[in-house]
Amino acid sequence: MNHSESPSSPHIQYPRGFRARRGLNWGFLGLLYTSFYMCRYNFSIANKAISEEFGFSRAQMGSIITAALFAYACGLIINGLLTDRMGGKRAMLIGAAGTIVMNILFGAASFAGMLGLFIAIRGVDGYVQAFGAPGMVKINTAWFRHRERGRFSGIFGFMINLGRLGIFTLGPALLAGFTILGLIHIPPLHWRWLFWTPSLICAAVAVGMALTVKETPEQAGFPGVIGDEGGPSESSVATPVAHVIGAIVANPAVWITACAYACTGVVRQAVDQWFPRYMQDLYQVDLKSAQFQFLAFLIPFVASAGSLLAGYVSDTVFKGRRAPVAAVLYFLETAVILLAAQFHTANTAILFLVLISFTANSTHSILGMAAPMDIGGRRRAGFALGLIDSFQYFGGSLAGYFLGNLLDRSLGNYFYFMAPFGLIGGLLMLAIRGRITHGPKPAAASGAAA
């Protein structure tokens, strides 16, 4: 059976059982990465409690955020290469083990209360978590065709936001106390449990992933179903390092996409890392209140919707081209941010934070997931993802110490800090609109223009 993709046909014919097996694979990968996010965004919920307990300023709390994001960025480059050598499954399991240990240690560090210790532990955690995204993309590049990857990136965004929703719901409950089935009462817990509880969840999912996931369709008994746009289909996941670096670094689409993605990172992390603290400090919103829970639900919900919509539109309307969709989103984001800075009530803050999250996570999914798979193909997806995604977190690290310092001066700086990055991202995407092909072979039928 010829399983090649026809540009004129929206439906791809796969062998019987392939889609179900791919769904099982993707389900466990997605759940594991969801638990990674619970182990990452727990800090935003604990931010104010840690600050008050030890007397840390916003800038000092921001230094913990910057350490984690900068280490994550460096880790993506290194671990992307390692992932292309060792395979995605092993990489994800290393990342899971690392973040479990580091989150347990971060909670235990509450007994010491040393800023430097918090920074060091969170930095190591950032590095080991950087095995997760390259590992997942490496595996899924082998399981998804080019014209399916935008939608895959949307599903990826949904899994990320499921993790955020999980910790934004579980975290305040742990701090305030809750009752299970009306029978078991859990009293208010110390913020350290925001780090210990997600670790247990991550450990349970990692076991399921280890027992279930297959690296490639070939390993699951489906040889030759998904080819490599960059070359012949192959079951091997290992590629010489020099070949990987040369092929990716020489592609100008990588660098322009990466710089735009840095702009996404600044805005995305400014919202994700600081919105609970911003609402608490400026509007005295309690984390357990209905108002905050509504916001905590809406941010990941609209982020998921944006990820799915952007991926679908880039796959179908723009035939796999990511840049035109991203450009529109960046300019829309800039307008929303500037408008947000003009209003000063809790309800309008909720509205604009939700809209900003929609735009930022839409570009996050198509530039961070779909574009690296398009650029790298099966053999180079890990490093392509690592390099491009690292820029998101290099940019995002500015939303740590630097933004914290600005917020120490005035909370009114919050939205103005984000605005220039939306504009820059949009201009970068316009610069490569229709000119540069993300696919490794421009002449290939499955190639995609940026």
Rosetta blueprint (number, residue, H / E / L):
1 M L
2 N L
3 H L
4 S L
5 E L
6 S L
7 P L
8 S L
9 S L
10 P L
11 H L
12 I L
13 Q L
14 Y L
15 P L
16 R L
17 G L
18 F H
19 R H
20 A H
21 R H
22 R H
23 G H
24 L H
25 N H
26 W H
27 G H
28 F H
29 L H
30 G H
31 L H
32 L H
33 Y H
34 T H
35 S H
36 F H
37 Y H
38 M H
39 C L
40 R L
41 Y L
42 N H
43 F H
44 S H
45 I H
46 A H
47 N H
48 K H
49 A H
50 I H
51 S H
52 E H
53 E H
54 F H
55 G L
56 F L
57 S L
58 R H
59 A H
60 Q H
61 M H
62 G H
63 S H
64 I H
65 I H
66 T H
67 A H
68 A H
69 L H
70 F H
71 A H
72 Y H
73 A H
74 C H
75 G H
76 L H
77 I H
78 I H
79 N H
80 G H
81 L H
82 L H
83 T H
84 D H
85 R H
86 M H
87 G L
88 G H
89 K H
90 R H
91 A H
92 M H
93 L H
94 I H
95 G H
96 A H
97 A H
98 G H
99 T H
100 I H
101 V H
102 M H
103 N H
104 I H
105 L H
106 F H
107 G H
108 A H
109 A H
110 S H
111 F H
112 A L
113 G L
114 M L
115 L H
116 G H
117 L H
118 F H
119 I H
120 A H
121 I H
122 R H
123 G H
124 V H
125 D H
126 G H
127 Y H
128 V H
129 Q H
130 A L
131 F L
132 G H
133 A H
134 P H
135 G H
136 M H
137 V H
138 K H
139 I H
140 N H
141 T H
142 A H
143 W H
144 F L
145 R L
146 H H
147 R H
148 E H
149 R H
150 G H
151 R H
152 F H
153 S H
154 G H
155 I H
156 F H
157 G H
158 F H
159 M H
160 I H
161 N H
162 L H
163 G H
164 R H
165 L H
166 G H
167 I H
168 F H
169 T H
170 L H
171 G H
172 P H
173 A H
174 L H
175 L H
176 A H
177 G L
178 F E
179 T E
180 I E
181 L L
182 G L
183 L L
184 I E
185 H E
186 I E
187 P L
188 P L
189 L L
190 H L
191 W L
192 R L
193 W H
194 L H
195 F H
196 W H
197 T H
198 P H
199 S H
200 L H
201 I H
202 C H
203 A H
204 A H
205 V H
206 A H
207 V H
208 G H
209 M H
210 A H
211 L H
212 T H
213 V L
214 K L
215 E L
216 T L
217 P L
218 E L
219 Q L
220 A L
221 G L
222 F L
223 P L
224 G L
225 V L
226 I L
227 G L
228 D E
229 E L
230 G L
231 G E
232 P L
233 S L
234 E L
235 S L
236 S L
237 V L
238 A L
239 T L
240 P L
241 V H
242 A H
243 H H
244 V H
245 I H
246 G H
247 A H
248 I H
249 V H
250 A L
251 N L
252 P H
253 A H
254 V H
255 W H
256 I H
257 T H
258 A H
259 C H
260 A H
261 Y H
262 A H
263 C H
264 T H
265 G H
266 V H
267 V H
268 R H
269 Q H
270 A H
271 V H
272 D H
273 Q H
274 W H
275 F H
276 P H
277 R H
278 Y H
279 M H
280 Q H
281 D H
282 L H
283 Y H
284 Q L
285 V L
286 D L
287 L L
288 K L
289 S L
290 A H
291 Q H
292 F H
293 Q H
294 F H
295 L H
296 A H
297 F H
298 L H
299 I H
300 P H
301 F H
302 V H
303 A H
304 S H
305 A H
306 G H
307 S H
308 L H
309 L H
310 A H
311 G H
312 Y H
313 V H
314 S H
315 D H
316 T H
317 V L
318 F L
319 K L
320 G L
321 R L
322 R L
323 A H
324 P H
325 V H
326 A H
327 A H
328 V H
329 L H
330 Y H
331 F H
332 L H
333 E H
334 T H
335 A H
336 V H
337 I H
338 L H
339 L H
340 A H
341 A L
342 Q L
343 F L
344 H L
345 T L
346 A H
347 N H
348 T H
349 A H
350 I H
351 L H
352 F H
353 L H
354 V H
355 L H
356 I H
357 S H
358 F H
359 T H
360 A H
361 N H
362 S H
363 T H
364 H H
365 S H
366 I H
367 L H
368 G H
369 M H
370 A H
371 A H
372 P H
373 M H
374 D H
375 I H
376 G H
377 G H
378 R H
379 R H
380 R H
381 A H
382 G H
383 F H
384 A H
385 L H
386 G H
387 L H
388 I H
389 D H
390 S H
391 F H
392 Q H
393 Y H
394 F H
395 G H
396 G H
397 S H
398 L H
399 A H
400 G L
401 Y H
402 F H
403 L H
404 G H
405 N H
406 L H
407 L H
408 D H
409 R H
410 S L
411 L L
412 G L
413 N H
414 Y H
415 F H
416 Y H
417 F H
418 M H
419 A H
420 P H
421 F H
422 G H
423 L H
424 I H
425 G H
426 G H
427 L H
428 L H
429 M H
430 L H
431 A H
432 I L
433 R L
434 G L
435 R L
436 I L
437 T E
438 H L
439 G L
440 P L
441 K L
442 P L
443 A L
444 A L
445 A L
446 S L
447 G L
448 A L
449 A E
450 A L
